[in-house]
């Protein structure tokens, strides 16, 4: 009887100790977008990160996780997931994700644990929409640890026409600026280089012509004089 009692007390002690350690474990999650703005038809990528990992139970780190990913399905549609050097690509199904480390080892430093790509629907409503993690739980190989904070981020859906209009406006400004610069260069060239041809005084040309004829006549006269002397 005493032996049985001792075993039961040991089991209770282990359970209490494990619970205390699990209660002291903590970590946070974040979500970040590759672009805070997007147009209808665009794709955007959300990166999931673990940070502030303080785990003393189990293997003293996080080696796997499960979570919900919350988004407006009338605005975004799931496309794919991607892995990292350390983590497998998250498995996605019906708004839930799960993944684990490739080498079955836990991590205890801030790092990306995967990413999810979404496409903005063609009929998505304009404005701000949210993407958030829910019920994120990490595993230390001994206990499941709920995240102290679930990451969230916001995306702004822009109007395609306004965006293109703004883009064209910017493009027009650049082209107009380049055209203006080219015009300035052309005008400058006309003011400097062609001056000698376009703005010469006609009298000056006549004077040059007469001087040339005079020289030719003088040479002819000298030639005739020498010929008569001979």
C-alpha positions as CSV (number, residue, x, y, z in Angstrom):
1,X,0.0,0.0,0.0
2,X,2.8,2.4,0.9
3,X,4.5,1.6,-2.4
4,X,1.4,2.4,-4.4
5,X,0.9,5.6,-2.4
6,X,4.5,6.6,-3.2
7,X,4.1,6.0,-6.9
8,X,0.9,8.0,-7.0
9,X,2.6,10.9,-5.1
10,X,5.5,10.8,-7.6
11,X,3.1,10.9,-10.6
12,X,1.2,13.8,-9.0
13,X,4.5,15.6,-8.3
14,X,5.7,15.1,-11.9
15,X,2.3,16.4,-13.2
16,X,2.4,19.4,-11.0
17,X,6.0,20.2,-11.9
18,X,5.3,19.9,-15.6
19,X,2.3,22.1,-15.3
20,X,4.3,24.8,-13.5
21,X,7.0,24.7,-16.1
22,X,4.4,24.9,-19.0
23,X,2.7,27.8,-17.3
24,X,6.0,29.7,-17.2
25,X,6.8,29.1,-20.8
26,X,6.0,31.8,-23.3
27,X,6.6,33.1,-26.8
28,X,5.1,35.6,-29.2
29,X,4.2,35.6,-32.9
30,X,4.1,38.2,-35.6
31,X,2.8,38.6,-39.1
32,X,4.4,40.8,-41.7
33,X,3.4,41.6,-45.3
34,X,5.7,41.9,-48.3
35,X,3.6,44.9,-49.4
36,X,1.1,46.9,-47.3
37,X,-0.9,47.8,-50.4
38,X,-2.3,45.7,-53.3
39,X,-4.6,45.9,-56.2
40,X,-7.3,43.5,-57.3
41,X,-5.5,40.5,-58.9
42,X,-2.3,41.0,-57.1
43,X,-0.6,38.4,-54.8
44,X,0.7,39.2,-51.4
45,X,2.9,37.1,-49.0
46,X,2.4,37.0,-45.3
47,X,5.4,35.8,-43.2
48,X,4.9,34.2,-39.8
49,X,7.6,34.7,-37.2
50,X,8.3,33.5,-33.6
51,X,10.0,35.8,-31.2
52,X,10.6,36.3,-27.4
53,X,10.9,32.5,-27.0
54,X,11.3,31.6,-23.3
55,X,10.6,27.9,-22.9
56,X,12.0,25.8,-20.0
57,X,9.9,22.7,-20.4
58,X,10.6,19.8,-22.7
59,X,13.4,20.5,-25.1
60,X,13.4,24.2,-24.1
61,X,12.2,25.5,-27.4
62,X,9.5,25.3,-30.1
63,X,9.6,22.4,-32.6
64,X,6.1,22.5,-34.1
65,X,3.0,24.6,-34.1
66,X,-0.6,24.7,-35.1
67,X,-2.8,27.9,-35.6
68,X,-5.7,29.4,-37.3
69,X,-5.2,32.0,-40.0
70,X,-8.1,34.5,-40.1
71,X,-8.8,36.6,-43.2
72,X,-11.7,37.9,-45.2
73,X,-12.4,35.2,-47.8
74,X,-14.4,37.7,-49.9
75,X,-11.2,39.8,-50.3
76,X,-8.4,37.2,-50.3
77,X,-8.0,33.6,-51.5
78,X,-5.3,31.2,-50.4
79,X,-2.7,30.4,-53.0
80,X,0.2,28.5,-51.4
81,X,2.7,28.2,-48.5
82,X,6.4,28.3,-48.5
83,X,9.1,26.9,-46.2
84,X,12.2,28.3,-44.6
85,X,15.7,26.8,-44.2
86,X,14.6,25.4,-40.8
87,X,10.9,24.9,-41.1
88,X,8.7,22.8,-43.4
89,X,6.1,24.7,-45.4
90,X,3.0,25.2,-43.4
91,X,0.2,22.7,-44.2
92,X,-2.9,24.7,-44.9
93,X,-6.5,23.4,-44.8
94,X,-9.7,25.4,-44.3
95,X,-8.1,28.3,-42.4
96,X,-5.8,26.2,-40.2
97,X,-2.0,25.7,-40.5
98,X,0.5,23.4,-39.0
99,X,4.2,22.8,-39.4
100,X,7.3,21.5,-37.7
101,X,11.1,21.8,-38.0
102,X,12.8,19.9,-40.7
103,X,15.4,18.3,-38.4
104,X,13.0,17.6,-35.5
105,X,15.0,20.0,-33.3
106,X,13.4,22.9,-31.3
107,X,14.3,26.5,-31.8
108,X,14.7,29.2,-29.2
109,X,15.6,32.3,-31.3
110,X,13.5,34.8,-33.2
111,X,12.9,33.5,-36.8
112,X,10.5,33.0,-39.6
113,X,8.6,29.7,-39.5
114,X,6.9,29.9,-42.9
115,X,4.9,32.1,-45.2
116,X,1.5,32.1,-46.9
117,X,0.6,33.6,-50.3
118,X,-2.8,35.1,-51.0
119,X,-4.4,36.6,-54.1
120,X,-6.6,39.6,-54.0
121,X,-9.9,38.7,-55.6
122,X,-11.0,40.6,-58.7
123,X,-14.2,41.7,-57.0
124,X,-12.6,42.5,-53.6
125,X,-14.0,45.5,-51.8
126,X,-11.6,48.4,-51.5
127,X,-10.1,49.6,-48.3
128,X,-8.4,47.9,-45.3
129,X,-8.6,44.2,-44.5
130,X,-7.0,42.2,-41.7
131,X,-5.0,39.0,-41.6
132,X,-4.5,37.4,-38.2
133,X,-3.3,34.3,-36.4
134,X,-5.6,32.7,-33.9
135,X,-5.1,30.1,-31.2
136,X,-1.4,29.8,-32.1
137,X,0.1,26.9,-30.1
138,X,3.7,25.8,-30.1
139,X,5.1,22.4,-29.0
140,X,8.1,21.9,-26.8
141,X,8.0,18.1,-27.4
142,X,6.5,17.7,-23.9
143,X,3.7,20.3,-23.7
144,X,1.7,22.6,-25.9
145,X,2.3,26.2,-25.2
146,X,-0.2,28.9,-26.3
147,X,1.4,32.0,-27.8
148,X,1.3,35.0,-25.5
149,X,0.2,37.1,-28.5
150,X,-1.2,36.2,-31.9
151,X,0.3,38.1,-34.8
152,X,-1.9,40.3,-37.0
153,X,-1.4,42.7,-39.9
154,X,-3.5,44.9,-42.2
155,X,-3.6,45.2,-46.0
156,X,-5.0,48.1,-48.0
157,X,-6.8,47.2,-51.3
158,X,-6.3,49.9,-53.8
159,X,-8.5,50.8,-56.8
160,X,-6.9,49.5,-60.0
161,X,-8.0,52.5,-62.1
162,X,-6.8,55.1,-59.6
163,X,-3.6,53.2,-59.1
164,X,-3.0,53.1,-62.9
165,X,-4.0,56.7,-63.2
166,X,-1.6,57.7,-60.6
167,X,1.0,55.5,-62.2
168,X,0.4,57.1,-65.6
169,X,0.4,60.5,-64.1
170,X,3.8,59.9,-62.6
171,X,5.0,58.4,-65.9
172,X,3.7,61.5,-67.8
173,X,5.5,63.8,-65.4
174,X,8.7,62.0,-66.0
175,X,8.2,62.0,-69.7
176,X,7.2,65.7,-69.7
177,X,10.3,66.4,-67.6
178,X,12.6,64.5,-70.1
179,X,10.9,66.2,-73.0
180,X,11.3,69.6,-71.3
181,X,15.0,68.9,-70.8
182,X,15.4,67.8,-74.4
183,X,13.7,71.0,-75.5
184,X,16.0,73.0,-73.4
185,X,19.0,71.3,-74.8
186,X,17.7,71.8,-78.4
187,X,17.0,75.5,-77.8
188,X,20.4,75.9,-76.2
189,X,22.0,74.3,-79.3
190,X,20.1,76.6,-81.6
191,X,21.1,79.6,-79.6
192,X,24.8,78.7,-79.7
193,X,25.8,76.6,-82.6
194,X,23.7,77.9,-85.5
195,X,24.4,81.6,-84.7
196,X,27.3,81.7,-87.1
197,X,25.2,80.5,-90.0
198,X,21.8,82.0,-89.4
199,X,22.6,85.4,-88.0
200,X,25.4,86.7,-90.2
201,X,25.0,90.1,-91.8
202,X,24.4,89.8,-95.6
203,X,26.7,92.8,-96.2
204,X,29.5,90.9,-94.6
205,X,29.0,88.1,-97.2
206,X,29.1,90.7,-100.1
207,X,32.3,92.2,-98.7
208,X,34.0,88.8,-98.4
209,X,33.0,88.1,-102.0
210,X,34.3,91.4,-103.3
211,X,37.6,91.0,-101.5
212,X,37.9,87.5,-103.1
213,X,37.3,88.9,-106.5
214,X,39.7,91.8,-105.9
215,X,42.5,89.4,-105.0
216,X,41.8,87.3,-108.1
217,X,41.8,90.5,-110.2
218,X,45.1,91.7,-108.6
219,X,46.7,88.3,-109.3
220,X,45.6,88.5,-112.9
221,X,46.8,92.0,-113.3
222,X,50.3,91.1,-111.9
223,X,50.4,88.1,-114.2
224,X,49.6,90.3,-117.3
225,X,52.2,92.9,-116.4
226,X,55.0,90.3,-116.1
227,X,53.9,88.8,-119.4
228,X,54.2,92.1,-121.2
229,X,57.7,92.7,-119.7
230,X,58.8,89.5,-121.2
